[in-house]
Amino acid sequence: MITSSAVGATRSRKSKTEAIAELIRGAEPADIEPVVAWLAGETLQGRLGIGWRTLVGAKATAAAEPTWTVADVDQILSALAETSGAGSVARRKELLTDLMSKATVDEQEFLIRLLTGEIRHGALEGVMTDAIAKAAGLPLDVVRRAFMLSGRLPATASAAIIGGAEALADFQLEVGRPVRPMLASPATSLADAHAALGGDVSVEYKLDGARIQVHRNGDDVSIYTRTLNDITERVPELVELVRALPCDSVVLDGETLALTDSGKPRPFQETMSRFGASSERELLLQPYFFDCIHLDGVDLLDEPLSRRLAALDRVAPGHRIPSLLRPDLAATETHLDDALAGGHEGIMIKALDSVYAAGRRGKSWQKVKPEHTLDLIVLGAEWGYGRRTGYLSNLHLGARDADGGEPIMVGKTFKGLTDELLRWQTEEFPKHERARDDHTVYLNPMLVVEIELDGAQVSTRYPGKVALRFARVLRYRPDKTPAEADTLDAVRELLP
């Protein structure tokens, strides 16, 4: 509890890192995984489906002295996760009451925030990997690579502390276990991106679809979202297609989207609706792959993009994303025009010598769009007036603090909100409510929205000392977590 409070009380990345590293270094070996998960705001058991009211109802008189150990609490959380069926409601209440009655006031507060997903003290992935490396006395790149391949911070921390570099080296790409996806940085302009990366590039359409990662080992196929959620059972048409590819094992990175009868992309929300659907599908999804990081027993993560694209051409040539190799600036501009005419977002320019740096947003992949867009965090919404009376309308928007602090407010907007979005916001936002006054409902920072804007300007009105110019809502991004939102630095890069 002390470390959690210390991390939440500072914006200093260095202070956060040192506090977490000290805790990890001093933890019992068996406690490392749950401790790291909890500091990251998660449990090893995943979501337990326990609401705030249930927890408050189970809250009893606090214990005077701490008695719970990490192992004890983790065991109760496992019991909660495993409890289902007849009598489960009473059993879960019994477990929660026992948990809360033996917890101190500070422990009760921490447990409530942990189990309701409201730990927001800044122990994000970047800070956590820094802390793990510091605690283990290992190079940061070694820890980052292990996390990239394992996809799990707790397992990475345990291996680093107990087994050191040798244990981390055991994490290898495993077909069937998702890898954190490589990310792109926004380009200031097409000409700048082309000049920065030189002529040895691949230029690809940037589709308005949903990121997917495909794994196949023999007849076993798994398909994951950008947040590593398994959606295999929801996309049987993609499974069937991947199973027919001419290979024994493969890991592909790409996008999928639903198309109209004329071949144009359907709205992003229609594609995303397939990921959450449990009923019979109505829209068929089409895959477009742009990378191959494993093929028939050979891992390609550390190979240049040129070799990975050659592997992609061997295994799925009919499903390549439209692309050009080594085009000049004029051809790149034409490719951008063609992408926009086809209803897509823009283009990606990628260095052909780049390795697959999973989970990193480097400069070797750059995205070019005709308009500036940012993925920001919804911090609150004001009640509308006039035609919008009764609806939550004007959004409070925050950028991510790269050092793991609370999101930093950079503007407001009500532009671009359709009647459908207004109805959805008014129904959805109270589920994430943190507080409210007569004019505004303030939210826990859980929802990501894509904002189109004309740029940014210096401003003293907001804490970030910068404000959005002519911001308007494009869409919500249920495929992204707040940890993937754009940073304050990304907003500042739009300053004149």
C-alpha positions in Angstrom: 0.0 0.0 0.0 2.9 2.3 0.8 4.5 1.9 -2.6 1.2 2.4 -4.4 0.6 5.6 -2.5 4.2 6.8 -3.2 3.8 6.1 -6.9 0.5 7.9 -7.1 1.9 10.9 -5.2 4.5 11.9 -7.8 4.8 12.7 -11.5 8.5 11.9 -11.5 9.2 8.9 -13.6 12.5 8.4 -11.7 10.8 8.4 -8.3 8.1 5.9 -9.5 10.7 3.6 -11.0 12.8 3.6 -7.8 9.9 3.0 -5.5 8.6 0.1 -7.6 12.1 -1.4 -8.0 12.7 -1.3 -4.3 9.4 -3.2 -3.7 10.1 -5.8 -6.3 13.7 -6.4 -5.2 12.5 -7.0 -1.6 9.5 -9.2 -2.4 9.4 -13.0 -1.7 10.0 -14.9 -5.0 6.4 -16.3 -5.0 5.0 -12.8 -4.4 6.7 -11.0 -7.3 4.0 -11.8 -9.9 1.0 -10.7 -7.9 2.8 -7.6 -6.7 3.7 -6.5 -10.2 0.2 -7.2 -11.5 -1.4 -5.2 -8.7 0.8 -2.2 -9.2 -0.1 -2.3 -12.8 -3.8 -2.2 -11.8 -4.6 -5.8 -12.7 -4.9 -9.2 -11.0 -3.3 -12.4 -12.1 -6.8 -13.9 -12.4 -8.0 -11.2 -14.9 -11.3 -9.5 -14.5 -13.3 -10.9 -11.6 -16.7 -9.2 -12.4 -17.0 -7.6 -9.0 -18.7 -4.2 -9.0 -18.1 -1.2 -6.7 -21.5 -1.7 -5.0 -20.7 -5.3 -4.2 -17.4 -4.4 -2.7 -18.8 -1.6 -0.6 -21.5 -3.9 0.6 -18.8 -6.4 1.7 -16.8 -3.7 3.4 -16.7 -4.3 7.1 -15.0 -2.6 10.1 -11.4 -2.4 9.2 -8.7 -4.3 11.0 -6.5 -2.4 13.3 -3.3 -4.1 12.2 -2.3 -5.6 8.8 -2.5 -9.4 8.8 -2.9 -10.3 5.1 0.0 -11.5 3.1 0.3 -11.2 -0.6 -0.1 -14.9 -1.0 -3.2 -14.9 1.2 -4.9 -12.2 -0.9 -3.9 -13.8 -4.2 -5.4 -17.1 -3.0 -8.7 -15.4 -2.2 -8.7 -13.8 -5.6 -8.2 -17.2 -7.2 -11.1 -18.6 -5.2 -13.3 -15.7 -6.4 -12.3 -16.4 -10.0 -13.1 -20.1 -9.7 -16.5 -19.6 -8.0 -19.5 -20.1 -10.3 -22.8 -21.9 -10.6 -25.3 -22.6 -7.9 -24.6 -20.8 -4.7 -21.8 -18.7 -6.2 -23.3 -15.4 -5.2 -23.3 -16.3 -1.5 -19.9 -17.9 -1.7 -18.4 -14.8 -3.4 -19.9 -12.5 -0.8 -18.5 -14.7 1.9 -15.0 -14.5 0.4 -15.2 -10.8 -0.1 -16.4 -10.2 3.4 -13.6 -12.2 4.8 -11.1 -10.3 2.6 -12.3 -6.9 3.7 -12.9 -7.6 7.4 -9.3 -8.5 7.9 -7.9 -5.6 5.9 -6.8 -2.2 7.3 -8.4 1.0 6.1 -5.6 1.6 3.6 -5.8 -2.1 2.4 -9.5 -1.8 1.9 -9.2 1.3 -0.2 -6.5 -0.4 -2.3 -8.5 -3.6 -2.8 -11.6 -1.7 -3.8 -9.6 0.3 -6.4 -7.8 -2.8 -7.6 -10.9 -4.9 -8.1 -12.9 -2.1 -9.8 -10.1 -1.2 -12.2 -9.5 2.2 -10.7 -5.8 2.0 -9.8 -4.5 4.9 -11.8 -1.3 5.8 -10.0 0.9 5.7 -13.1 2.6 2.3 -12.9 2.2 1.9 -16.7 4.2 -0.5 -18.8 7.1 1.8 -19.5 7.6 2.6 -15.8 7.2 -1.0 -14.9 9.7 -2.3 -17.3 12.2 0.4 -16.1 11.6 -0.7 -12.5 12.0 -4.4 -13.3 15.3 -3.7 -15.1 16.5 -1.6 -12.2 15.5 -4.2 -9.6 17.2 -7.0 -11.4 20.2 -5.0 -12.4 19.7 -5.9 -16.1 19.8 -3.8 -19.3 16.4 -2.3 -20.2 16.5 -3.7 -23.7 16.8 -7.3 -22.4 13.7 -6.8 -20.2 11.7 -5.1 -22.9 12.4 -7.9 -25.4 11.3 -10.6 -22.8 8.1 -8.6 -22.1 7.5 -8.3 -25.9 7.6 -12.0 -26.2 5.9 -13.1 -23.0 3.2 -10.4 -23.2 3.0 -10.5 -19.4 4.8 -8.1 -17.0 4.4 -10.3 -13.9 6.1 -13.3 -15.6 8.8 -11.0 -17.0 9.5 -9.6 -13.5 9.6 -13.0 -11.8 12.0 -14.4 -14.4 14.3 -11.3 -14.2 14.6 -11.3 -10.5 14.9 -15.0 -9.9 16.7 -16.2 -13.0 18.3 -13.0 -14.4 19.3 -12.6 -18.1 19.4 -16.3 -18.7 15.8 -16.8 -17.6 14.7 -13.8 -19.8 16.5 -15.3 -22.8 14.2 -18.4 -22.4 11.3 -16.2 -23.6 11.0 -16.9 -27.3 8.4 -16.3 -29.9 5.8 -19.1 -29.4 3.2 -19.7 -32.1 -0.1 -19.5 -30.4 1.0 -16.9 -27.8 0.4 -13.3 -29.0 3.2 -10.8 -29.3 2.7 -7.2 -28.5 2.3 -5.3 -31.8 4.8 -2.9 -33.3 3.4 0.6 -33.5 3.9 3.6 -35.8 4.6 7.2 -35.1 2.6 10.1 -36.8 4.6 11.8 -39.5 4.7 15.6 -39.6 4.2 15.4 -43.4 4.5 12.9 -46.3 7.7 14.7 -47.6 9.3 14.7 -44.1 8.6 11.0 -43.6 9.9 10.1 -47.0 13.0 12.2 -46.6 13.7 10.9 -43.0 13.5 7.2 -44.0 15.1 7.5 -47.4 14.2 5.6 -50.5 14.6 2.1 -49.1 11.0 1.9 -47.8 7.7 0.1 -48.2 4.7 2.4 -48.6 1.4 0.8 -47.7 -2.3 1.8 -47.4 -3.3 2.6 -43.8 -6.7 0.9 -43.6 -9.6 2.1 -41.4 -9.8 -1.4 -39.9 -9.0 -3.3 -36.8 -5.5 -4.7 -36.0 -5.3 -8.5 -35.9 -2.4 -10.9 -35.2 -2.8 -14.4 -36.7 -1.1 -17.5 -35.3 -1.3 -20.9 -37.0 0.4 -24.2 -35.9 -0.8 -27.1 -38.1 -4.6 -26.9 -38.0 -4.7 -24.9 -34.8 -5.4 -21.2 -35.6 -5.7 -18.3 -33.1 -6.5 -14.7 -33.8 -5.9 -11.8 -31.5 -6.7 -8.1 -31.3 -4.2 -5.3 -30.8 -4.7 -5.6 -27.1 -4.0 -9.4 -27.3 -7.6 -10.5 -26.7 -8.4 -13.8 -28.3 -11.3 -13.4 -30.8 -10.8 -16.7 -32.7 -14.3 -18.0 -32.1 -15.9 -14.8 -33.3 -14.2 -14.7 -36.7 -14.6 -18.2 -38.3 -14.1 -16.8 -41.8 -10.7 -15.6 -40.9 -9.8 -18.9 -39.3 -10.9 -20.8 -42.4 -8.8 -18.5 -44.6 -5.6 -18.8 -42.5 -6.0 -22.6 -42.2 -5.9 -22.8 -46.1 -2.6 -20.9 -46.4 0.3 -22.9 -47.9 2.4 -23.4 -44.7 2.6 -25.5 -41.5 3.1 -22.6 -39.0 2.9 -18.8 -39.4 2.4 -15.6 -37.4 1.0 -12.7 -39.4 0.3 -9.1 -38.5 -2.4 -7.1 -40.3 -5.7 -5.4 -40.4 -9.2 -6.7 -41.0 -12.3 -4.8 -42.0 -15.8 -5.2 -43.4 -16.4 -4.1 -47.0 -19.4 -2.7 -48.8 -20.7 -4.4 -51.9 -18.6 -2.0 -53.9 -15.4 -2.9 -52.1 -15.2 0.3 -49.9 -14.5 -0.1 -46.2 -17.5 0.0 -43.9 -17.3 2.3 -40.9 -14.8 1.3 -38.2 -17.6 0.6 -35.6 -19.2 -2.0 -37.9 -15.9 -3.9 -38.1 -15.4 -3.7 -34.3 -19.0 -4.9 -33.7 -17.9 -8.3 -35.1 -15.3 -8.6 -32.3 -17.9 -8.3 -29.6 -20.7 -10.2 -31.3 -21.8 -13.6 -29.9 -24.7 -14.0 -32.3 -24.6 -15.3 -35.9 -22.4 -13.0 -38.0 -23.9 -10.7 -40.7 -20.7 -8.9 -41.9 -17.8 -10.9 -43.4 -14.4 -9.7 -42.5 -11.5 -9.4 -45.0 -7.9 -9.7 -43.8 -5.0 -7.6 -45.2 -1.6 -8.6 -43.9 1.5 -6.3 -43.8 4.0 -8.4 -41.8 5.2 -11.9 -41.2 7.2 -12.6 -38.0 7.3 -16.4 -38.2 7.1 -18.9 -41.0 7.5 -22.7 -40.9 9.7 -22.9 -37.8 11.7 -19.7 -38.5 11.4 -16.7 -36.3 11.7 -13.4 -38.3 11.4 -10.8 -35.5 15.0 -9.7 -35.8 15.1 -9.9 -39.6 14.7 -6.7 -41.7 11.3 -5.8 -43.0 12.5 -6.6 -46.5 12.9 -10.3 -45.6 9.7 -10.4 -43.6 7.8 -9.1 -46.6 9.4 -11.7 -48.8 8.1 -14.4 -46.4 4.7 -12.7 -46.5 4.7 -12.9 -50.3 5.4 -16.6 -50.1 2.6 -17.5 -47.7 -0.2 -15.0 -48.4 0.4 -13.0 -51.6 -3.3 -12.7 -52.3 -3.9 -11.0 -48.9 -1.2 -8.4 -49.0 -2.1 -4.8 -48.0 -1.7 -2.6 -51.1 1.9 -1.4 -51.1 4.8 -0.1 -53.1 8.5 -1.0 -52.7 11.1 1.8 -52.9 8.9 4.4 -54.6 10.1 7.9 -55.3 8.2 10.9 -53.7 5.9 11.3 -56.6 4.8 7.6 -56.6 4.3 7.8 -52.8 2.1 10.9 -53.2 0.0 9.0 -55.8 -0.3 6.0 -53.5 -1.6 8.3 -50.8 -4.2 9.8 -53.2 -5.3 6.2 -54.2 -5.6 5.2 -50.6 -7.8 8.2 -49.8 -9.9 7.7 -52.9 -10.5 4.1 -51.8 -11.9 5.3 -48.5 -8.8 4.5 -46.4 -7.1 6.7 -43.8 -3.8 7.3 -45.5 -0.5 5.5 -45.9 2.3 4.0 -43.8 5.9 4.5 -44.7 8.3 1.8 -43.3 12.0 1.4 -43.4 12.9 -1.8 -45.1 15.8 -2.4 -42.8 13.7 -2.1 -39.6 13.3 -5.1 -37.3 10.0 -5.9 -35.6 10.2 -3.8 -32.3 7.0 -5.1 -30.7 5.2 -2.7 -28.3 7.4 0.2 -29.3 6.4 3.4 -31.2 9.6 4.1 -33.1 10.3 6.3 -36.1 11.0 3.4 -38.5 7.3 3.1 -39.1 5.5 6.4 -39.8 1.8 7.0 -40.6 0.7 9.8 -42.9 -2.9 11.1 -42.9 -4.3 14.2 -44.6 -5.6 15.5 -41.3 -4.1 15.5 -37.9 -5.7 12.9 -35.5 -5.0 12.0 -31.9 -6.2 9.2 -29.7 -7.1 11.0 -26.4 -8.7 10.0 -23.1 -12.2 11.1 -22.1 -11.9 12.8 -18.7 -15.5 14.0 -18.4 -18.5 15.4 -20.2 -20.7 18.4 -19.7 -24.5 18.3 -19.9 -25.7 19.8 -23.2 -28.2 22.6 -23.7 -30.7 23.6 -26.4 -31.2 20.6 -28.7 -28.7 18.6 -26.6 -30.5 19.2 -23.3 -30.5 15.9 -21.3 -27.5 14.5 -23.1 -23.8 14.4 -22.0 -22.1 16.4 -24.7 -19.0 18.6 -24.4 -16.1 16.2 -23.9 -13.1 16.9 -21.6 -10.0 15.5 -23.4 -6.7 14.4 -21.9 -3.4 13.3 -23.3 -1.4 10.5 -21.7 1.5 11.4 -19.4 4.5 9.5 -20.8 5.9 9.2 -17.3 2.8 7.4 -16.0 0.9 10.1 -14.2 -2.7 11.0 -14.6 -3.9 12.1 -18.1 -3.3 15.8 -18.7 -6.3 17.9 -20.0 -5.6 19.5 -23.4 -9.0 20.6 -24.5 -12.8 20.2 -24.9 -15.1 19.5 -27.9 -18.7 18.8 -28.7 -18.1 18.9 -32.5 -18.6 15.8 -34.5 -21.0 14.2 -32.1 -24.0 12.6 -33.9 -27.3 11.9 -32.2 -26.3 8.3 -31.9 -23.1 9.1 -30.1 -24.9 11.5 -27.8 -27.3 8.8 -26.7 -24.4 6.3 -26.3 -22.3 8.7 -24.2 -25.3 9.6 -21.9 -25.9 5.9 -21.3 -22.2 4.8 -21.1 -20.4 7.6 -19.2 -22.2 7.1 -15.8 -20.7 3.5 -15.8 -17.3 5.1 -15.5 -18.3 8.0 -13.3 -15.7 9.3 -10.8 -17.6 12.4 -9.6 -20.0 15.0 -10.8 -21.3 18.5 -10.2 -24.2 20.5 -11.6 -22.7 20.8 -15.0 -20.2 17.9 -15.6 -19.8 14.2 -15.1 -16.1 13.4 -14.4 -14.9 10.0 -15.6 -12.3 7.5 -14.6 -9.8 7.5 -17.5 -10.9 4.4 -19.3 -12.3 5.5 -22.7 -10.3 6.4 -25.7 -11.6 8.7 -28.5 -10.1 9.6 -31.8 -10.0 13.3 -32.4 -9.4 15.1 -35.6 -7.9 18.6 -35.3 -6.3 21.4 -37.3 -3.3 21.6 -34.9 -2.4 22.8 -31.5 -1.6 26.1 -29.9 0.1 27.4 -26.7 -2.4 28.0 -24.0 -2.5 28.6 -20.2 -6.1 27.4 -20.0 -5.2 23.7 -19.5 -2.6 22.0 -17.3 -0.6 20.8 -20.4 0.0 24.5 -21.4 -1.3 23.5 -24.9 -4.7 23.4 -26.4 -6.3 21.7 -29.4 -7.4 23.8 -32.4 -10.8 23.0 -34.0 -11.0 19.5 -32.4 -13.9 17.2 -33.5 -14.8 13.7 -32.7 -14.2 11.0 -35.3 -15.0 7.9 -33.3 -14.4 6.0 -30.1 -11.6 3.4 -30.0 -12.8 0.3 -28.1 -9.7 -1.5 -29.5 -7.3 0.8 -27.6 -6.6 1.1 -23.9 -5.7 4.4 -22.2 -2.1 3.2 -22.1 -2.1 3.4 -25.9 -3.5 6.9 -26.1 -1.3 9.7 -27.5 1.0 11.5 -25.1 1.3 15.2 -24.3 4.5 15.3 -26.3 2.5 14.1 -29.3 0.1 17.1 -28.9 3.0 19.5 -28.5 4.5 18.2 -31.8 1.5 19.8 -33.5 2.5 23.3 -32.3 3.4 25.7 -35.1 
